[in-house]
């Protein structure tokens, strides 16, 4: 049997965003909205954020507490080729 073409390749599961009020009842439950990102990151490998420019500090930390576990993946959705060139 041939070796896989990319033995180190991994797939990450996540969604485009995490801050959706309609998810409260079915996903977040009693979790306070200020902790939704942390709650999400404990359950998914990656989150896509739609931003132009750099990730704001509030996405990475809340009150100086890291919201993501070490090694967590944040995918930045780019709105245009100009954004991708940054």
C-alpha contacts under 8 A as a table, 3 or more apart, distances in Angstrom:
res1	aa1	res2	aa2	distance
3	X	7	X	7.54
4	X	7	X	5.39
6	X	9	X	5.36
12	X	45	X	5.49
12	X	46	X	6.12
13	X	44	X	6.00
13	X	45	X	5.49
13	X	46	X	6.08
14	X	44	X	5.27
14	X	45	X	5.99
14	X	46	X	4.87
14	X	47	X	5.33
14	X	48	X	7.54
15	X	18	X	7.20
15	X	46	X	7.34
15	X	47	X	5.57
15	X	48	X	6.27
16	X	47	X	6.05
16	X	48	X	4.53
16	X	49	X	6.39
16	X	50	X	7.98
17	X	20	X	7.77
17	X	47	X	6.02
17	X	48	X	5.53
17	X	49	X	5.64
17	X	50	X	7.73
18	X	36	X	7.21
18	X	37	X	6.37
18	X	40	X	6.74
18	X	47	X	7.36
19	X	36	X	7.11
19	X	37	X	7.52
20	X	23	X	5.55
20	X	24	X	7.50
21	X	24	X	5.52
22	X	25	X	7.08
22	X	26	X	7.98
23	X	26	X	5.50
23	X	27	X	5.28
23	X	28	X	6.34
24	X	27	X	5.64
24	X	28	X	4.63
24	X	29	X	5.38
24	X	30	X	7.84
25	X	28	X	6.24
25	X	29	X	4.98
26	X	29	X	6.46
28	X	31	X	5.48
28	X	36	X	6.95
28	X	39	X	7.55
31	X	35	X	6.68
31	X	36	X	6.73
31	X	39	X	7.67
32	X	35	X	5.57
32	X	36	X	6.71
33	X	36	X	5.13
34	X	37	X	7.55
35	X	38	X	5.36
35	X	39	X	6.20
36	X	39	X	4.98
36	X	40	X	5.98
37	X	40	X	5.03
37	X	41	X	6.08
37	X	67	X	6.63
38	X	41	X	5.05
38	X	42	X	6.32
38	X	67	X	4.80
38	X	68	X	6.23
39	X	42	X	5.33
39	X	43	X	6.88
40	X	43	X	5.37
40	X	44	X	6.20
41	X	44	X	5.33
41	X	45	X	6.71
41	X	46	X	7.27
41	X	47	X	7.72
41	X	67	X	7.52
41	X	68	X	5.98
41	X	69	X	7.39
41	X	72	X	7.75
42	X	45	X	7.96
42	X	68	X	7.87
42	X	69	X	7.70
44	X	47	X	7.50
45	X	72	X	6.49
45	X	73	X	6.50
46	X	72	X	6.60
46	X	73	X	4.74
46	X	74	X	5.58
46	X	75	X	6.96
47	X	73	X	6.84
47	X	74	X	5.23
47	X	75	X	6.06
48	X	74	X	5.90
48	X	75	X	4.48
48	X	76	X	5.60
48	X	77	X	6.29
49	X	74	X	7.16
49	X	75	X	6.23
49	X	76	X	5.04
49	X	77	X	5.79
50	X	76	X	6.03
50	X	77	X	4.82
50	X	78	X	6.73
50	X	79	X	7.71
51	X	54	X	7.37
51	X	55	X	7.10
51	X	76	X	6.78
51	X	77	X	6.68
51	X	78	X	6.95
51	X	79	X	7.91
52	X	78	X	6.76
52	X	79	X	7.24
52	X	83	X	6.33
53	X	83	X	7.15
53	X	86	X	7.58
55	X	59	X	6.57
55	X	60	X	7.55
56	X	59	X	5.59
56	X	60	X	7.09
57	X	60	X	5.25
57	X	61	X	6.01
58	X	61	X	5.16
58	X	62	X	5.73
59	X	62	X	7.48
59	X	67	X	7.88
60	X	66	X	6.40
60	X	67	X	6.18
60	X	68	X	7.13
61	X	64	X	5.45
61	X	65	X	5.38
61	X	66	X	4.65
61	X	67	X	5.45
62	X	65	X	5.32
62	X	66	X	6.64
62	X	67	X	6.66
66	X	69	X	7.40
68	X	72	X	5.94
69	X	72	X	5.61
78	X	81	X	7.49
78	X	83	X	5.77
78	X	84	X	6.04
79	X	83	X	6.47
80	X	83	X	5.28
80	X	84	X	6.58
81	X	84	X	5.00
81	X	85	X	6.41
82	X	85	X	5.23
82	X	86	X	7.11
83	X	86	X	5.70
